[in-house]
Each structure stands twice: as C-alpha cells, then as structure tokens.
Amino acid sequence: MAESNALPLVVLAEHFAKLPGIGMKSAQRLAYFVMSMSDSEVKAFADAIVTAHKTVHECSICCNLTDKELCPICENPGRDGSVICVVESPKDVTAFERTKEYKGVYHVLHGLISPIDNVMPDSLRIKQLLARIQNGGVEEVIMATNPTVEGEATAMYISRLLKPLGVRVTRLAFGLPVGAVLEYADEVTLYKALENRNEI
Amino acid sequence: MAESNALPLVVLAEHFAKLPGIGMKSAQRLAYFVMSMSDSEVKAFADAIVTAHKTVHECSICCNLTDKELCPICENPGRDGSVICVVESPKDVTAFERTKEYKGVYHVLHGLISPIDNVMPDSLRIKQLLARIQNGGVEEVIMATNPTVEGEATAMYISRLLKPLGVRVTRLAFGLPVGAVLEYADEVTLYKALENRNEI
C-alpha cells in the first residue's frame, strides 16, 4: 500500500491492519471497500466505533462488558448469585449463555496469567473476584478458563487464593467432546476422559 | 452476539460483519478489540474511515483513486502517456507499480463486465477510456484484466471498441508463472505456455 496514490487510503489501511487477524493485504481490501460504501454507511460505521468505545465499560460486579451500570446478568434477580463462573473474556460468557443451562453468575478476568506476554495477576480482575467472595453469599466458584497452559495456571493460581476463604472451587470437566471420534482424539484428552470416567 | 450484554458492541460487530471476508465471529472479535484500544486510537480509526471516504475520489484522467485532482502517475511528466494499461481496480495499479518496470500510464475500470452480477459496460469507466484515446496521443492500450471469464470478456469488449480508433491493442502474456512446477500447472495454463512459446 506504500505505493498507493491516496494517502488517506494508506492511513485507513494501516488502521485496519492493527486489528487482530487482519494482515496488510486484507486491510488494503477493507480500505478499498470503505470507498464503495455510501456516506451514511460510513458515518454509521465510524459512529459505531466511537460509541461502543465510549459507552461500553466493565460491569461494576462481574467485570463483563456492558453499557449500563450493571450487566443484565448481575441485574437479573433470577440468577443464582451463590455460584460464580470465572472466565477469561466476555466471549466466554456469551458461549456459556448459549447453553441456556447455567443459572449462576460470572466473573470476567479479562485475560489469563502469562508471564511471557507480561500479563501478571495484577492486570486481571482477581482483586474484584476476591472482594465479591469476601462480601459473602458465594458458595461455589467454577474455574472455567481454557484448558491451555495459561488457562490451567490461572485456574490454579486463583483456586489457591480462594481455598482459604472457605468457598468450594471447581474446574470444568475435561474429556471427549460430544460427537468426537476416539481414533482422532489427542492423547491428553483421551487420558483426561479415562481418568474422569463415570459410572453408568 | 445476540446474547451480548452491550448493545453498542452488537451494533459495532454488525458493522464489521458487513466488510468483505469478515464473518460474525471475527466481527465480534474485532468489536471486543476496539474496546481494548485507547481513546485516541479509537478516534484516529474512526476519523481515518470518514476522512478516506470523504477525500479520496477518482483521478479525472485515469479513474484511479486519489485525494488530489490528478493521481501522482497522471501528474508525473516522466510517465509515457502514449501507453495505457487498462486494469480492473486500483489494487492492480499497485501491483504493476511494484514491478518498477512499467513507465506508461493506467486506466482503472472499477470492475469487469459480468451480466450475472448485473455489471454492464455502462457501469465501468469505458467511456472515459474512449475519450482519452479520442483526445489523441495514445499509441497502445494494454488490456491487463485478470485471465478469468469476466476479465477476458471485458478485454474483448473493449478491444473491439478501440480497434476502429486506430490504436494498437495488446493483451498481457499468459504462460507459466515464474518458479512454477510443470507437474502442477493446470492444462489451460500449460496450453497457453505452449501456444505462446518463444525462440531462445
């Protein structure tokens, strides 16, 4: 794009290229696409970016993103406040809500401990989680971070902080995904499935 | 994202999802990413979208995108105005400029004839091309559209319009790409390479 004839297009493409998963070639294509949009579409798009960034912030209880003081889940009296599901990001809340089975509340960490990426416990919403539990009424904390090195480390770290507070700490079950084919399962998953086997 | 807790985030994700090559999942990820940007980055991004759309328009000679009256290529007295390379889109100009070999000028069609997509000759910049040639001084027109059905049809259509004007009309050479392996070349490319063989 350095060879492009229109500087504002280059600037726009560079902005697109900063977004995750968008390389310089895609960014250039997106910039050209913006040229083909109508005036009103362009204005609405730019406004949506500014508005979302300005009005969306963290829920003062669970740290999920919301444009209100509290997110709809924390505000809902029908949710069971005694069970907190701890997740890495707001996307994970969306995933659990899709199951339509979980009736407890959430706590969003906004990241996982990863010293290699310079993400230390202090930059996560762990203090807020401890404060919620110290306020009382919480019986179980479900550690629902991803089954990755960082996810496991974060789950371990938080569970050690929580145990002395007398709260039950659980971890998501790991095993074969529904619909999986044994033959293609990786050995760690298969071992977990064997280890966590249940009576039928 | 329908289950999300923040409407402005849903709106923003829907805008991202309208961009080419971005599905709803990626759009959601991009919307979350915008949340992590600083105030100034967000403002600069939104401004870049509006500014590019407002200031970038077609060069009054070659129809390439530019933020000036003329694009830098048409304005450059060092370029050979007697040779016009006709391309589908501004991206193709960038590709040719990257070769650093071509010293002529361009004409950007902004599309290819494709009745199935309702793109007829009238919606391309063909009239502008004819006017340039009628103004005189043009000796050769290189049809540099893609070697696809639409690209070939467009090249044929335009060459028929140009022939009566007494201008030389040429087409890009087709053959094996440099570095290709014969074994994996498709039969049409191989046939073209055979047909257009040169003395060594």
Interface residues (C-beta under 8 A of the other chain):
Chain A: M1 E3 S4 N5 A6 L7 P8 L9 V11 L12 H15 K18 L19 P20 G21 I22 S26 Q28 R29 L30 A31 Y32 F33 V34 M35 M37 D39 E41 V42 K43 A44 F45 A46 D47 A48 I49 V50 T51 A52 H53 T55 V56 C59 N64 L65 T66 D67 C71 P72 I73 S89 P90 K91 V93 T94 E97 R98
Chain B: M1 E3 S4 N5 A6 L7 P8 L9 V11 L12 H15 K18 L19 P20 G21 I22 S26 Q28 R29 L30 A31 Y32 F33 V34 M35 M37 D39 E41 V42 K43 A44 F45 A46 D47 A48 I49 V50 T51 A52 H53 T55 V56 C59 N64 L65 T66 D67 C71 P72 I73 S89 P90 K91 V93 T94 E97 R98
